[in-house]
Amino acid sequence: MPGYFRKNIAVMEGYLPGERPQNGDAIKLNTNENPYPPSPRVLSALRKAATPSLRLYPEPLSDSLRSAAAHAYGVRPQNVLVGNGSDELLSILVRCFVGVGDRVVYPLPTYTLYDTLVTIQDGKKVAVPYAPDFSLPEALYSQEAALTFVCNPNSPSGTLVPLDEIERLARSVPGVLVVDEAYVDFAEGDRRSAIPLIQTFSNLVVLRSFSKSFSLAGMRIGLACATEEIITGMIKVKDSYNLNRLSLVAATAALQDMPWMARNVGRIQRGRKQLSRGLKRLGLQVYPSQANFVMARRARTF
């Protein structure tokens, strides 16, 4: 490889997205895409938006979507930043808070993109192994880190950390805590999302994705919710026009038809329970998933 690259880039391995089948015979499960279509309102809004207005730039800050998201999630527009998928928001966060040698902590195993983004910034990765039941490891609370990631529900386990543990972690870490809620809409119960906690903790960022529960993976839309101070800083780092016009229209329409998303989530929750029961009957150890996938292992004997 030519010697133009920074040393850490030259030697690193890039992130590999889920492989796409090259024929129609395979059923693709490795990126946890939603099997159900997006809301008809989304499709109708996209048809109307596919007009000569596409010659114009989109809103630089996606203000219409920020307002819709703020209304949907009980925050102010100033508490929301829109990204080209939550992956872009993860990249923005790492660029905002991680310099050379800065520590970034996350429990392992989890979403592997965290590792790649920290390597790009030449930060120091500190991976703390999960407990066998995928509860947060106690060592996570005592780490000195610029940035801490918790994927909740976690990928690949599908397990959900209770909000009181997220609160305890936010109080414990000296830096910024990022709770990645890409799958939280599939969780059951009332207190699932950490978004309300941004009113209490100035170091908390909560990420949401339209790829999974809203069936919009192809549109690449994500949200970050945090204090106005953090959002203002993140805006300095984001691309000028980071979300295209059609994605803005699709996400806004999706938020205006939450019952459609909720119905599809209910179907997936029922399928998850059925699959879990079947895997247990086969003698497998099945983790209590709150996502749209299930992790199972051959049951251990102790």
N, C-alpha and C positions, 0 to 999 in steps of 0.2 A: 504494500500500500504506500502511495507517495507520502513524503514526510511533511505535508502541509497541515495535517490534522493535529489537534491537541493530543497529547499522549494518551489521555484517558479515553478519548474517542477512538483512537487508532486501535486500541487493544480490546475495547468492550464488545460485547455481543448485543446487537440491537433487539428491541422487543419484537416478538413474532406474534402477530394476530392469529386468531383461529383459522386453520386451513379451510379453504372453500372447495367442496367437491367439484370435479370437472365434468360430471355427468349427472343426469337426473335420477339415478338409481339410489343414491345415498340419502339418508335422513340426517341432516346436519344438526348436531346438538352441542358442539363445542364452544359456541359463543352465547348460549342461553337466550336465543331470540324468541320472541313471543310468537306462538303459532297462530294467533288470531289477528284479524286486520285492525287497523286504526279506526277511530270513529268516522262514520260517514260525513260528519261535519268537517273533518280534516280534509277529506277528499274533495268535498264541495268547495271549501275555501281555497284549496290548491288550484282547482280548475279556474276559479275566478281570478286568481293572482297571476296565472300564466298569460299575461297580457303584455303590451308594450312597456309597462312599468318596469319590466325586468332590465331595461336599459339604464335604470337609475340605481345608484348605490342604496344599500339598505340603511336603516337607522344605525348610527355608529354605536350607540349603547343599547340597542334593542329595547327602547323605552316602552313600546306598547306591550311587549312580552314581559318586561320587568313589572309593569303595573298589573298585568293579569296574574302573574306568579305571586306577587305580593298579596293580592286579594285572595288567591287560592290557599296560601300557606300562612296567612295571618301575620305578615310582616309589612314593612314599608318598602316602596320601590328602591330606596337608597340602601336597603339591606340585601339587594339581589344583584348578582352579576350573571349574565348569560354567556355561555361558552359554546364553542363548536364541539359539542359532546362534553361530558364531564372529564374526558381525558385532557382536553385543552385546559380546563380549569386546574387539573392536577399539575400540569406543566407550568401554568402561571404561578401557582402557589410555591412550587419548588424554586422557580426563578426569583420569586419575591423574597424568600426567607432563607435560602440555602446558598452559602458561599463555599469556597474551597475549604475542606476539612470540617465543615459544620456537621453535627450529628443529626441524623434522621432515623427515627425509631418506629418500628412497626412489629406486630406479632406475626409469626410465620407458622404455617403457610398462609399466604394471602395473595391478593392481586399482584401479579409480577411486574406490572408497569411501574409501581413505586420504585422498585429496584433500578430499573432502567433510567428513570428520570433523575434519581439521585446520582447515578454514575455520570450522566451527562454534565451535571453541575460540579462534579468532582467533590461531592459531599462524602461523608462517612456513614455508611449503612450500618445500623445496629438492629439486627433481627433477633427478637426475643421469642423463643418457641412457645406456642400455645400449650396450655394444659391439655391432657388427654381428652377432656370433655369440651375443649374449645372455649372455656371461660378465659377471661383476660389474665395473662400471667402476672403474678404479683410484682415481678421485677420491672414490669412496664411502668409502674407508678413512680419509680425512683430514678428514672433515667434523666440525664441532663441533655436535652435535645432542642434544636431550633424548631423542629417540626416532628409531630407524631401523627401517624396514620392509623386509623381503625376502620376497616371495611365492615359495615354492619347493616344487614346480615353479611357474614363473611363469605368470600369466595376463596376456596372451593367448598367449605364445610356447610354453608347455608345457615349456620347458627347465628343467633341474635344475642347480643350483649344487652342486658337490661339498662334502662336509662339512668338508674341510680349509680351504676358503675361508670357510665359515661360522665356523669356529673363529678364523681370522685376523681376520675382521670383528669378532667378539665381543671380541677382545683390543684392537682398534683404537679402537672407538667409546667415547666418554666416558659416554654415556647408556645407555638400555635398547635392546636389539636384539630385535625381534619377528620371528620366522620363521613365516610363515603357511603351514602345510602342508595346506591344504584338499585338495590333489590328490596327496599323497605316497604314498598307498596304491597308486596306479597306476604308480609308478616301479618299475624293475627293479634288482636288486642287493641286497646285504646292508646296506650302510651308507647308508641313505636318510634316516632321520629324525634330526633334531637333538635329540630329547628326552633321550637319554643325556647330552648336553652340559650340561644344567642342573645336573648335579652338579659341574661344573667352573667354570661361568661364572655369577656371581651377577647379571649384568645381562641374562640371556637369558630370553626368554619364547617358548614354542613353542605354536602354535595348531593344533588339529585340528578337523575337521568331520565330522558324521554325514550331511551332505547328499549327498555324492558317492558314496564307495565303499560306504557302508552303505544307500544308497537311501532315506534318511529326510529328504529336503529339506523335506517338509511338516510335520515335527515340530519343526524348528528347535532343533538341539542342537549345541553346540560345547564344546570343552575348551581350557583354558589350562594349560600345565605350566611351572612356574618354581620358584624357591626359595620356602621357606615365608614368608620376609619379604615377597616381592613378592605372593604369593597373599593374605597377610593384609591388605596394603594395598588390593588390588583388591576384597576383600570389603567394605571400607568404602564403596565407590562403587556396587556392584551394587544392583539392586532387591531388596527383601526376599524375595519369592518369584518368582524370575525364570524358573523352569522349572516347567511344569505337571506334574501327576501322570502323565498319559499319556506325555509325552515322557520322563520319568524311567524309566518302565517299558519303553518301546520301546528306549531307548539301552542300558539294562542287559541286556536280552535280546539285543540285537544283539552286544554284546561277548562274550556267552556262546556265540555261534555264529560265531566268526571263520572257520571253514572255508567257510561259505556266502558270506561277503563275498569271501574269497579266490578262490572259484570264479568269481564274477561279475567280479572284477578280471581274472582270467585270460582270460575271454572278451573283455573290452574291450581288453586288451593285444594279443590276436590280431587283433581288428578294427582296431586302430590301425596295426599293421604292414601289414595288407592295404591299408588306405586310403592309407598313406604310399607304398607301392610304386606304387599306381595313380596317385596325383598326380604322382609323379616321372616315370612313363611319359608323362604328359601334358605334360611339360616344365616343371613348376612347381618352385620352390625350396621344399623341405619341411624345416622345422626339426625337430630330434630331440626329439620330444615324449615326456615322461614323465608326462603327464596323461591325461585321458579325452577329449581333443580334439587336433586337429592344426592348426597354423598353416602356411599355404602362401602363397607369393607367386609372381608371374610371375618366372621366373628372370632375373637380371640378366646382362648381358654386360659384361665389363670389358676 
